[in-house]
Amino acid sequence: MIRTAPNPMLEGKEQYHHYIPRFVLRAFAAQPQPKYDEPTRPVRKKKKQRKMKPAKGTAGDAKDLKGVEDDSPNEAGPSNTSKEPKPRVEIEVIKDTGKPKPRKPRFDPSKDPYIKFYDLESGVLDYAKVGRSYGIPDMYKDVDHERAYHVEELLSKLESGAASIYHRIKNDHESGKYNFSVIRKDLNLLRKFLFVMRYRSHGFWSKYTGTIDTYKHNDRDMLVEFLKERSITDLRQVWLINLEVIVKTEIDADGEWLQTIGREMFGGDANMYVFHMRESYMVFCEPQSSEDEFIITDNGFGIFEGPVVFDPVNPKSTGGDGTAPRLGDPAYTEFHKLASLSPRLMLVLRSNYLRDEPIWEKRRKLSNELDPRRNHDSVLQDLPIKPPKIHYWLLPKKSHPVYTLEDEFFFEIYKVKTEQVHVINTIMLQEAVRSITWVSDESLVKSLRAFHQNPKFKLSVSLAVFPEFEQFMALRFQKQRLLSLWDKPYPTEGMRSLEKLNRINESLRKARYFQPYYKLGGTPGIFPYDSHQAKLLIQFRTFIADHCGPSIPWRNKVNRATIKFMSTIPPRIVWYHVKMWKVRANRVLRGLHHSPVTDGDFDILKESGPEDLIANLVDFLPFRLLSRLMLETTLKGMLRLSCREKLAAQRASEKELESRMVVQEMDLMSQFGGFGGSWSLVGTPHHFEPVDFCDPFRPDIPPDLLFRCYVQDLILRSDFRGRIENMILGTRGTPEAYGWLSQLLWDHLYQIPANLPC
């Protein structure tokens, strides 16, 4: 395709390009229309309707004004004679009857009516003009082409053809006809128009607005190859080229268009276009009840109904590298595609996958076996619709029919129940991301309530915690807010979709007891995901504890294996897990584990613990060890506290208490290792680890060997206390950091008894 330099004559101009055509939006005009005092557009009269009349004339001059012309010499050309000042003239419409002719405005208000428009971004409900709704300025402008708006011109021709078919169907429907026919040529054009409507939506436009570096879709590798082959550097050109090819390529009966599409278009989008044209059949529906209506949304011509299945168990990224966790690409099936033609007419493309013929039943079974995630039923499965009947103009006796562009499709408009109307509107509401328009307030309110009450359209907790669904949750709140606005005076007070969420996040960001979490890489945006993962870890540990049996040696092995696994979890998640673990342990200690959780149970979150010291030392400790250190210090603290409370309950003496606590420290060393084998002495001559204490499958350590190791470790602790802090911190250390590290090492990890055992 030849590209020329930008046309400077067009750079300064701007056009408003609709992604939902005005002839569809007019069907959703508000009833009644609001009455605003708008300035009247000036009317320019034709030359034949104009007449020059002196402001002040005689009675004789006024007798016969028709056809009077001023033919003075001055009108013929330049003259050297001095010109008399001309009298002031007025424009007057001349009628044979002598009566003033009513002015016929060039602008027809019915062509640009008001529609009800709920802006999901600002939260404002107001009336909007069709001419400035559901569009983007210069959406199809091609600055690299000598005719910058050549794509818009092609789309206008396509729209014109589709509008003719649309109005014929809509007029037949409004006149009470429920059966009509469309030839294959017109049907192909209508299908093509529906795909273009989807492809030129804001979603696809924004997909190709960035750069290849910011392109995150799963067809990125294919797109990179396409860009290289065509020597394209601007992603927007891919979108414009695809649009141009689609519109220009006629759908012929022999299927030659498939070769053109495959050759000229980007492969990923070409496949989507071919699938759209061939893998479904078209039907039309209207609400059975006169009180029900369909709505339209910003992506109302690009919505499909079908299962969209994510795999939260195996995400693309867990956030372990410090980035936000991300889900992988979902598996989805397009059962139905929806297009609102009017409040009382819906076009539906139903997938051939749902046909009743045996061949399609076999395909469904095979697909479900290959990918069980796709084995879902359609929520619109019970729609009372059937494929149109077809009259083939060429039908040989002993072969398949020969397709021609004159083949005739006979459609019936099917009536759908109120519940089915609500499901269709619910799908539209679920997918709306920018705006919603409707006619009947009562019908909208019913559909909104059905949307919020339908459990099939509520996001599961396992997905809601991912940051990428933050916008989805904010939009759901914005749609729920519409229930409180629809009967308020327009325009309503606005609220940004993320405003409430941002307020919560800002409050969370300023919370003092959450600052360690942020030091470990957490943010308010990913906290829902992290908190969910932390709770799953508690469920995991509870399950392990309940099923590992009563044997203490075996339970110790299982506990070492559990700690080893959990040490691979991102530190920010482990930090919150430790906090929640303390809440749970505290409730059990107070005998409240079967009682309802109260706000007071979470006061322990505000108490500083060793996990907070580790977060404060994040710049000085090996990052890979942070999770293990938090788990180790917390577990050691709980076991020490439990031992002391048992001894206190037994009224043990001070000497007995000290002796028993030494035994407890030896047992902790057998589980977690000692100071001599720790990370702090790695690379020094003092590092020693005669036994891999943390190995879950090591044999039991003989008591005498454990005692010797413990004594040697205590000597090292005493020798290095006060010195190892400077070795770890180096020149970057501050007195505050020195105090944190000293407290972590000697109060929580490696305590030193007052009297060393000998």
C-alpha positions in Angstrom: 0.0 0.0 0.0 1.5 3.4 -1.0 2.0 5.9 1.8 2.6 9.5 1.2 3.7 12.4 3.4 1.0 13.9 5.7 -1.3 16.4 4.1 -0.7 19.8 5.9 -4.1 21.0 4.7 -5.9 18.5 6.9 -3.7 18.5 10.0 -5.6 21.3 11.7 -9.1 20.0 11.1 -11.0 17.6 13.3 -14.0 15.3 12.7 -16.1 13.5 15.2 -16.2 9.8 14.2 -18.9 7.5 15.7 -18.2 3.9 16.6 -22.0 3.4 17.0 -23.8 5.0 14.0 -26.2 7.7 14.5 -29.0 5.9 12.7 -28.9 3.3 15.5 -28.6 5.9 18.3 -31.6 7.8 17.1 -33.8 4.8 17.9 -32.8 5.3 21.5 -33.9 9.0 21.6 -35.2 10.0 25.0 -39.0 10.2 25.4 -40.0 12.9 25.8 -37.2 15.1 24.5 -35.8 17.6 27.1 -36.6 21.2 26.3 -33.5 23.4 26.3 -33.2 27.0 25.0 -30.8 26.4 22.2 -29.7 29.1 19.7 -31.3 28.9 16.3 -28.9 28.0 13.6 -28.7 30.7 10.9 -30.5 29.9 7.7 -28.8 30.8 4.5 -31.3 31.6 1.7 -30.8 30.7 -1.9 -30.2 33.4 -4.4 -33.6 33.0 -6.0 -35.2 33.8 -2.7 -33.2 37.0 -2.2 -34.1 40.6 -3.2 -32.5 43.9 -2.7 -34.9 46.4 -1.3 -34.2 50.0 -0.2 -34.8 50.6 3.5 -36.8 53.7 2.7 -38.8 53.8 -0.5 -41.8 55.5 -2.0 -45.3 54.1 -2.3 -44.8 53.7 -6.0 -41.6 51.7 -5.4 -43.6 49.3 -3.2 -46.3 48.6 -5.7 -44.5 46.0 -7.8 -41.3 44.7 -6.3 -41.3 41.3 -8.0 -38.4 40.9 -10.5 -36.9 44.4 -9.7 -33.1 44.4 -10.3 -30.6 47.2 -9.8 -29.0 47.5 -13.2 -27.1 50.8 -12.6 -23.8 51.2 -14.5 -21.9 50.6 -11.3 -23.0 47.0 -11.2 -21.6 46.4 -14.7 -18.0 47.1 -13.8 -15.5 49.7 -12.5 -16.2 53.4 -13.2 -14.3 56.6 -12.8 -17.4 58.5 -11.7 -17.9 59.1 -8.1 -20.1 56.6 -6.4 -23.1 57.6 -4.4 -23.4 55.8 -1.0 -25.8 52.9 -1.4 -28.9 52.8 0.7 -29.0 50.0 3.4 -30.7 46.9 2.0 -32.7 44.1 3.7 -33.2 40.5 2.7 -36.7 39.6 2.0 -38.4 36.3 0.9 -40.7 36.9 -2.1 -43.9 34.9 -2.5 -46.5 35.2 -5.2 -49.2 35.2 -2.6 -47.7 38.2 -0.8 -47.7 36.2 2.4 -44.4 35.6 4.2 -42.9 32.2 3.5 -42.2 30.1 6.5 -38.6 29.5 6.9 -37.5 25.9 6.4 -34.4 25.3 8.5 -31.6 23.3 7.0 -31.1 21.5 10.4 -33.6 18.9 11.3 -33.7 18.5 15.2 -35.0 14.9 14.8 -31.7 13.9 13.2 -29.8 14.9 16.3 -32.1 14.1 19.3 -31.1 13.8 22.9 -30.4 10.4 24.5 -30.0 9.4 28.1 -26.3 9.0 28.7 -24.7 7.6 31.9 -21.0 8.2 31.8 -19.3 5.4 33.7 -16.1 7.3 34.0 -17.4 10.5 35.6 -20.6 9.0 37.2 -22.7 11.7 35.7 -26.2 10.9 34.3 -27.4 13.5 31.7 -28.8 14.0 28.3 -26.4 14.0 25.4 -26.8 14.8 21.7 -26.5 11.8 19.3 -24.1 13.8 17.2 -21.5 14.0 20.0 -22.1 10.6 21.6 -20.4 7.2 21.2 -17.5 8.5 19.1 -13.9 9.7 19.2 -12.5 12.8 17.4 -10.5 11.8 14.3 -10.9 8.1 15.2 -10.2 7.0 11.6 -7.8 9.8 10.6 -4.8 8.4 8.6 -2.1 11.1 8.9 0.2 9.1 6.6 -2.2 9.1 3.7 -2.7 11.9 1.2 -6.5 11.7 1.9 -6.4 11.6 5.7 -10.1 10.6 6.0 -10.1 7.9 3.3 -11.1 5.2 5.8 -13.9 7.3 7.1 -15.2 7.7 3.6 -15.2 3.9 3.1 -17.0 3.4 6.4 -19.6 6.0 5.4 -20.4 4.0 2.3 -20.7 0.8 4.3 -22.9 2.5 6.8 -25.1 3.8 4.1 -25.7 0.3 2.7 -26.2 -1.2 6.2 -28.6 1.7 7.2 -30.8 0.9 4.2 -31.1 -2.7 5.3 -31.5 -1.7 9.0 -34.4 0.7 8.3 -36.2 -1.8 6.1 -36.1 -4.4 8.9 -36.9 -1.8 11.6 -39.8 -0.3 9.7 -41.2 -3.8 9.0 -41.0 -4.6 12.7 -42.6 -1.3 13.8 -45.4 -1.8 11.3 -46.2 -5.2 13.0 -44.6 -7.6 10.6 -42.7 -10.5 12.2 -41.5 -12.2 9.0 -39.2 -10.7 6.4 -36.5 -11.9 4.0 -33.0 -10.8 3.2 -30.9 -11.9 0.2 -27.5 -13.3 0.8 -25.7 -10.2 -0.6 -27.5 -7.9 1.9 -27.0 -10.4 4.7 -23.2 -10.5 4.0 -23.1 -6.7 4.1 -25.0 -6.7 7.4 -22.7 -9.3 8.9 -19.7 -7.3 7.7 -21.1 -4.1 9.2 -21.6 -5.9 12.5 -18.0 -7.0 12.6 -16.8 -3.5 11.7 -18.9 -2.1 14.5 -17.1 -4.4 16.9 -13.7 -3.8 15.3 -14.0 -0.1 15.4 -15.1 0.0 19.0 -13.1 1.8 21.6 -11.6 -1.5 22.8 -10.0 -2.3 19.5 -9.1 1.3 18.8 -7.2 1.6 22.1 -5.6 -1.8 21.5 -3.8 -0.3 18.5 -3.2 3.1 20.0 0.0 2.4 21.9 3.4 1.0 20.7 4.6 -2.6 20.2 6.5 -2.2 23.5 3.3 -1.6 25.4 1.3 -4.3 23.5 0.5 -7.1 26.0 -2.0 -9.2 24.0 -1.4 -12.9 23.4 -0.9 -12.4 19.6 2.1 -10.1 20.1 4.6 -12.4 18.4 2.3 -12.6 15.3 1.9 -8.8 15.3 5.7 -8.3 15.5 6.2 -10.5 12.4 3.4 -8.6 10.5 5.0 -5.3 11.3 8.3 -6.5 9.9 6.8 -7.9 6.8 4.9 -4.6 6.0 7.6 -2.3 7.3 5.1 -0.7 9.6 6.2 1.2 12.8 2.8 2.7 13.9 0.3 0.2 15.4 -2.5 2.4 14.4 -1.7 1.6 10.7 -2.5 -2.1 11.3 -6.0 -1.2 12.5 -6.6 1.2 9.6 -5.3 -1.2 7.0 -7.5 -4.0 8.4 -10.5 -1.7 8.3 -9.8 -0.7 4.8 -9.3 -4.3 3.6 -12.5 -5.5 5.3 -14.7 -2.7 3.8 -13.2 -2.9 0.3 -13.3 -6.7 0.0 -16.7 -7.9 -1.3 -18.0 -11.1 0.1 -18.4 -13.3 -3.0 -20.4 -16.5 -3.2 -17.4 -18.6 -4.3 -15.3 -17.7 -1.2 -12.4 -15.9 -3.0 -12.7 -13.1 -0.4 -11.1 -15.5 2.1 -7.8 -15.4 0.1 -7.8 -11.6 0.0 -8.5 -11.3 3.7 -5.8 -13.8 4.6 -3.3 -12.1 2.4 -3.9 -8.4 3.2 -5.0 -8.4 6.9 -3.1 -9.1 10.1 -3.6 -12.8 10.7 -5.0 -12.7 14.2 -7.7 -10.2 13.2 -8.3 -11.9 9.9 -9.1 -15.2 11.7 -11.5 -13.4 13.9 -13.3 -11.8 11.0 -13.7 -15.1 9.1 -15.0 -16.8 12.2 -17.5 -14.0 12.6 -18.7 -14.3 9.1 -19.0 -18.1 9.0 -19.5 -19.7 12.4 -22.9 -18.4 13.5 -26.4 -17.8 12.2 -28.5 -14.6 12.5 -31.8 -14.2 14.4 -33.9 -11.3 15.6 -35.7 -10.9 19.0 -38.1 -8.6 20.6 -39.4 -8.4 24.2 -42.6 -10.3 24.8 -43.8 -7.7 27.3 -44.5 -4.2 26.1 -42.9 -2.9 29.4 -39.5 -4.5 28.6 -36.8 -2.9 26.5 -33.2 -3.5 25.5 -30.4 -1.1 26.4 -27.3 -0.1 24.4 -23.8 0.5 25.7 -20.5 1.7 24.4 -19.5 -1.8 23.2 -23.1 -2.8 22.5 -22.1 -4.1 19.1 -19.1 -6.1 20.2 -20.4 -8.1 23.2 -20.5 -11.8 23.2 -22.1 -14.2 25.6 -20.1 -17.3 26.6 -17.8 -18.7 29.3 -14.6 -16.7 30.0 -12.4 -19.0 32.1 -9.3 -17.7 33.9 -6.9 -19.9 35.8 -6.1 -18.1 39.1 -4.2 -21.2 40.4 -1.6 -20.8 37.7 -1.2 -17.1 37.1 1.1 -15.6 34.6 2.9 -13.8 37.4 2.6 -14.3 41.1 4.2 -11.0 41.9 7.3 -12.6 43.3 9.6 -10.4 41.3 8.0 -7.3 42.8 5.6 -6.6 40.0 1.8 -6.8 40.3 0.4 -10.4 40.0 -1.2 -11.1 36.6 -3.5 -13.8 35.3 -2.8 -15.7 32.1 -5.0 -15.3 29.0 -8.5 -16.8 29.5 -10.2 -19.5 27.5 -13.5 -18.3 26.1 -16.3 -19.5 23.8 -18.5 -17.1 21.9 -22.0 -18.6 22.2 -24.0 -15.5 21.2 -23.1 -12.0 19.9 -25.5 -9.2 20.6 -26.4 -6.0 18.8 -29.1 -3.7 19.9 -30.9 -2.3 16.9 -33.6 -0.5 18.9 -35.1 -0.7 22.4 -37.6 -3.3 21.0 -35.3 -5.2 18.6 -32.1 -7.2 19.2 -30.0 -8.9 16.6 -28.4 -12.1 17.8 -25.7 -14.2 16.2 -25.9 -17.7 17.7 -22.9 -20.0 17.3 -23.2 -23.0 15.1 -21.7 -24.8 18.1 -25.2 -24.7 19.7 -27.0 -26.3 16.7 -28.9 -29.5 17.3 -27.6 -31.4 14.3 -25.5 -34.5 15.2 -22.3 -33.2 13.6 -22.4 -30.2 16.0 -23.1 -32.5 19.0 -19.9 -34.4 18.1 -17.9 -31.2 17.9 -19.1 -30.0 21.3 -18.2 -33.3 22.9 -14.7 -33.3 21.3 -14.1 -29.7 22.3 -15.1 -30.3 25.9 -12.7 -33.3 26.1 -9.8 -31.3 24.7 -10.4 -28.4 27.0 -12.7 -29.1 30.0 -12.7 -25.4 30.9 -15.0 -24.7 27.9 -17.6 -27.2 29.1 -20.2 -24.6 30.2 -23.8 -24.0 29.3 -24.9 -20.7 27.7 -27.0 -18.4 29.9 -29.0 -17.8 26.7 -29.4 -21.4 25.8 -33.2 -21.2 26.3 -33.8 -18.4 23.8 -36.6 -19.6 21.6 -34.7 -19.0 18.3 -34.0 -21.1 15.2 -31.9 -20.6 12.1 -33.6 -18.8 9.2 -34.9 -20.9 6.3 -33.0 -20.5 3.0 -34.2 -20.5 -0.5 -31.4 -21.5 -2.9 -31.7 -20.2 -6.4 -29.4 -22.9 -7.8 -30.2 -26.4 -6.4 -28.9 -29.3 -8.5 -30.7 -32.5 -7.9 -27.8 -34.7 -6.8 -25.4 -32.3 -5.1 -25.1 -29.7 -2.4 -26.8 -26.3 -3.1 -24.7 -23.8 -5.0 -24.4 -20.5 -3.1 -25.3 -17.4 -4.9 -25.7 -13.8 -3.8 -29.4 -13.9 -4.6 -30.2 -16.7 -2.2 -33.0 -15.6 0.1 -33.1 -16.0 3.9 -36.5 -15.9 5.6 -36.4 -14.5 9.2 -38.8 -14.5 12.0 -38.7 -12.1 14.9 -38.9 -14.2 18.1 -40.5 -13.0 21.3 -38.4 -13.4 24.5 -39.6 -13.5 28.1 -38.9 -10.8 30.6 -36.3 -13.0 32.3 -34.4 -13.4 29.1 -34.5 -9.7 28.4 -33.0 -9.1 31.8 -30.2 -11.6 31.0 -29.4 -9.9 27.7 -29.4 -6.5 29.4 -27.3 -8.0 32.2 -24.7 -9.1 29.7 -24.7 -5.6 28.2 -24.3 -4.0 31.6 -21.6 -6.5 32.7 -19.4 -5.6 29.6 -20.1 -1.8 29.5 -16.9 0.1 30.3 -17.7 3.7 29.2 -21.4 4.5 28.9 -25.0 3.2 29.0 -28.0 4.5 27.1 -31.7 3.5 27.4 -35.2 4.8 26.9 -37.5 3.3 29.6 -36.4 4.1 33.1 -38.6 1.4 34.6 -37.2 -1.3 32.3 -33.6 -0.2 33.1 -34.2 -0.4 36.8 -35.5 -3.9 36.6 -32.6 -5.0 34.5 -30.1 -3.3 36.9 -31.5 -5.1 39.8 -31.4 -8.4 37.9 -27.8 -7.7 37.1 -26.7 -7.1 40.6 -28.7 -10.1 42.0 -27.6 -12.6 39.4 -24.8 -14.8 41.0 -23.5 -15.9 37.6 -22.3 -12.3 36.9 -20.6 -11.7 40.2 -16.8 -11.9 40.2 -15.4 -14.8 42.3 -13.1 -13.9 45.1 -10.2 -15.8 43.5 -10.4 -13.3 40.5 -11.5 -10.2 42.3 -8.2 -10.0 44.2 -6.1 -9.6 41.1 -5.2 -5.9 40.4 -6.3 -6.2 36.8 -9.9 -6.6 38.0 -9.7 -3.4 40.1 -11.3 -1.4 37.3 -14.0 -4.0 36.8 -15.0 -3.8 40.5 -15.0 0.0 40.3 -17.3 -0.1 37.3 -19.6 -2.5 39.0 -20.0 -0.1 41.8 -20.6 2.7 39.3 -23.4 0.7 37.7 -24.9 0.0 41.1 -24.9 3.7 41.8 -27.1 4.2 38.8 -30.0 2.7 40.8 -29.9 5.8 43.0 -29.6 8.3 40.2 -32.2 7.4 37.5 -35.0 9.4 39.0 -32.9 12.5 40.0 -32.8 15.7 38.0 -30.4 15.8 35.2 -27.4 16.3 35.2 -26.7 14.3 38.4 -23.8 14.7 40.7 -20.8 12.7 39.4 -18.3 10.4 41.0 -15.3 8.9 39.3 -15.4 5.2 39.0 -12.2 4.7 41.0 -12.8 7.6 43.4 -14.2 5.6 46.2 -11.7 2.8 45.8 -8.9 5.5 45.7 -10.2 6.9 49.0 -10.0 3.4 50.6 -6.5 2.9 49.1 -5.3 6.3 50.3 -6.5 5.5 53.9 -4.8 2.2 53.7 -1.6 3.8 52.4 -1.4 6.1 55.4 -2.1 3.4 58.0 1.0 3.3 60.2 0.8 -0.5 60.8 0.8 -1.1 57.1 4.1 0.7 56.4 6.2 -2.6 56.7 4.0 -4.2 54.0 4.8 -1.3 51.6 8.5 -1.6 52.3 8.3 -5.2 51.2 6.8 -4.2 47.8 3.1 -4.1 48.6 0.7 -1.5 47.4 -3.0 -0.7 48.1 -3.8 -1.9 44.6 -2.4 -5.4 45.1 -3.4 -5.8 48.7 -6.7 -7.6 47.9 -4.7 -10.2 46.0 -2.1 -10.5 48.8 -4.6 -10.8 51.6 -6.5 -13.5 49.7 -3.2 -15.4 49.2 -2.4 -15.0 52.9 -5.7 -16.5 53.9 -5.2 -19.4 51.5 -1.9 -20.1 53.2 -3.7 -20.3 56.5 -6.2 -22.7 55.1 -3.3 -24.7 53.6 -1.4 -24.9 56.9 -4.6 -25.8 58.8 -5.3 -28.6 56.4 -1.7 -29.9 56.8 -1.9 -29.8 60.6 -5.2 -31.6 60.7 -4.0 -34.5 58.5 -0.3 -35.1 59.4 -1.1 -37.4 62.4 -0.2 -37.3 66.1 3.4 -38.4 65.8 5.7 -35.5 66.9 8.7 -36.6 64.8 6.5 -36.9 61.8 4.8 -33.6 62.4 8.2 -31.9 62.7 9.2 -33.3 59.3 6.0 -32.0 57.8 6.4 -28.7 59.5 10.0 -28.3 58.0 8.6 -29.2 54.6 5.8 -26.7 54.9 8.2 -23.9 56.0 10.5 -24.7 53.1 7.7 -24.4 50.6 6.2 -21.2 52.1 9.7 -19.6 52.0 9.2 -19.3 48.3 6.1 -17.1 48.7 6.7 -13.3 48.1 7.6 -11.6 51.4 4.8 -9.1 51.3 2.2 -12.0 51.3 4.1 -13.8 54.1 4.1 -10.7 56.1 0.3 -10.4 56.0 -0.1 -14.1 56.5 2.0 -13.9 59.7 -0.3 -11.1 60.9 -3.4 -13.1 60.2 -1.8 -16.2 61.7 -1.3 -14.2 64.9 -5.0 -13.1 64.9 -6.1 -16.7 64.5 -3.7 -18.0 67.2 -4.8 -15.3 69.6 -8.4 -16.2 69.2 -7.6 -19.9 69.9 -5.6 -18.9 72.9 -8.6 -17.0 74.3 -11.0 -19.8 73.4 -12.8 -17.7 70.8 -12.0 -19.8 67.7 -15.7 -20.8 67.4 -17.1 -17.3 68.0 -17.8 -14.6 65.4 -14.8 -12.5 64.4 -15.0 -8.9 65.8 -13.0 -5.7 65.0 -11.2 -6.1 68.3 -9.6 -9.4 67.1 -7.6 -7.4 64.6 -6.1 -5.0 67.2 -3.1 -7.4 67.3 -2.3 -6.3 63.7 -1.2 -3.0 65.1 1.3 -4.6 67.5 4.9 -4.6 66.2 6.5 -8.0 65.7 9.7 -9.6 64.3 8.1 -9.5 60.8 8.1 -5.7 61.0 11.8 -5.7 62.0 12.6 -7.8 58.9 10.6 -5.4 56.7 12.5 -2.4 58.2 15.8 -4.2 57.3 14.8 -5.1 53.7 17.8 -3.2 52.3 20.3 -5.1 54.4 19.0 -8.7 54.4 19.0 -11.2 51.5 15.6 -10.8 49.8 15.3 -14.5 49.2 15.5 -15.2 52.9 12.9 -12.6 54.1 9.9 -15.0 53.9 11.7 -17.8 55.8 13.0 -15.4 58.5 9.4 -14.1 59.1 8.0 -17.6 59.4 10.9 -18.8 61.6 10.8 -15.8 64.0 7.1 -16.0 64.4 6.9 -19.7 65.0 9.8 -19.5 67.5 8.1 -16.7 69.3 4.8 -18.7 69.6 6.6 -21.9 70.8 8.6 -20.0 73.4 5.4 -18.3 74.6 3.5 -21.5 74.8 6.4 -23.2 76.7 6.6 -20.4 79.2 2.8 -20.3 79.8 2.8 -24.1 80.5 5.6 -23.8 82.9 4.0 -20.9 84.6 0.7 -22.9 84.9 2.8 -25.7 86.6 4.3 -23.2 89.0 7.8 -24.1 87.9 10.7 -22.5 89.8 13.0 -19.9 88.2 15.8 -22.5 87.8 13.5 -25.1 86.4 12.0 -22.5 84.0 15.5 -21.5 82.8 16.5 -25.2 82.3 13.4 -26.1 80.4 13.8 -23.0 78.1 17.3 -24.2 77.2 15.8 -27.5 76.2 13.2 -25.6 74.2 16.0 -23.6 72.4 17.8 -26.8 71.5 14.6 -28.2 70.1 14.1 -25.0 68.0 17.7 -25.4 66.7 17.0 -28.9 65.6 14.0 -27.6 63.6 15.5 -24.4 62.1 19.3 -24.6 62.6 21.6 -22.3 64.6 23.5 -19.1 64.3 26.7 -20.9 63.1 24.9 -22.2 60.0 23.0 -19.1 59.3 23.3 -16.7 56.3 25.0 -14.1 58.6 28.2 -16.2 58.8 28.3 -17.6 55.2 31.7 -16.9 53.6 33.5 -16.6 57.0 35.7 -19.1 58.7 33.2 -19.3 61.5 30.4 -20.8 59.4 29.6 -24.4 60.4 26.7 -26.6 59.8 27.4 -30.3 60.8 23.8 -31.2 60.1 21.3 -29.9 57.5 18.8 -29.0 60.2 16.2 -27.7 57.8 16.1 -30.8 55.6 12.6 -32.2 56.0 13.8 -35.8 55.3 17.0 -35.9 57.4 17.2 -38.6 60.1 16.7 -37.7 63.7 19.7 -36.0 65.4 21.1 -37.9 68.4 20.7 -35.9 71.6 24.4 -35.8 72.4 25.2 -34.5 68.9 22.5 -31.9 69.2 23.8 -30.8 72.6 27.4 -30.4 71.3 26.2 -28.4 68.3 24.0 -26.2 70.6 26.9 -25.4 73.0 29.2 -24.6 70.1 26.5 -22.4 68.6 26.0 -20.5 71.9 29.7 -19.8 72.1 29.6 -18.3 68.6 26.5 -16.2 69.6 28.3 -14.8 72.6 31.5 -14.0 70.6 29.7 -12.3 67.7 27.0 -10.4 69.6 27.6 -6.7 69.0 30.1 -7.4 66.1 28.0 -9.3 63.5 25.6 -6.3 63.3 28.4 -4.1 61.9 29.6 -6.8 59.6 26.1 -7.1 58.0 25.2 -3.4 57.9 28.6 -2.1 56.8 29.0 1.6 56.2 25.3 1.9 55.3 24.2 1.1 58.8 22.5 3.6 61.0 22.0 3.5 64.8 18.3 2.7 64.1 19.2 -0.1 61.7 21.7 -1.5 64.2 19.1 -1.6 66.9 16.6 -3.4 64.6 19.1 -6.0 63.6 20.3 -6.6 67.1 16.8 -7.1 68.3 16.0 -9.5 65.4 19.1 -11.6 66.0 19.3 -11.9 69.7 15.6 -11.5 70.8 13.9 -13.5 68.1 16.2 -15.7 66.2 19.1 -16.8 68.4 18.5 -16.1 72.1 21.3 -16.5 74.6 20.5 -17.9 78.0 21.8 -16.0 81.1 23.8 -19.1 82.1 25.5 -21.0 79.3 25.1 -24.8 79.6 28.3 -26.7 80.0 
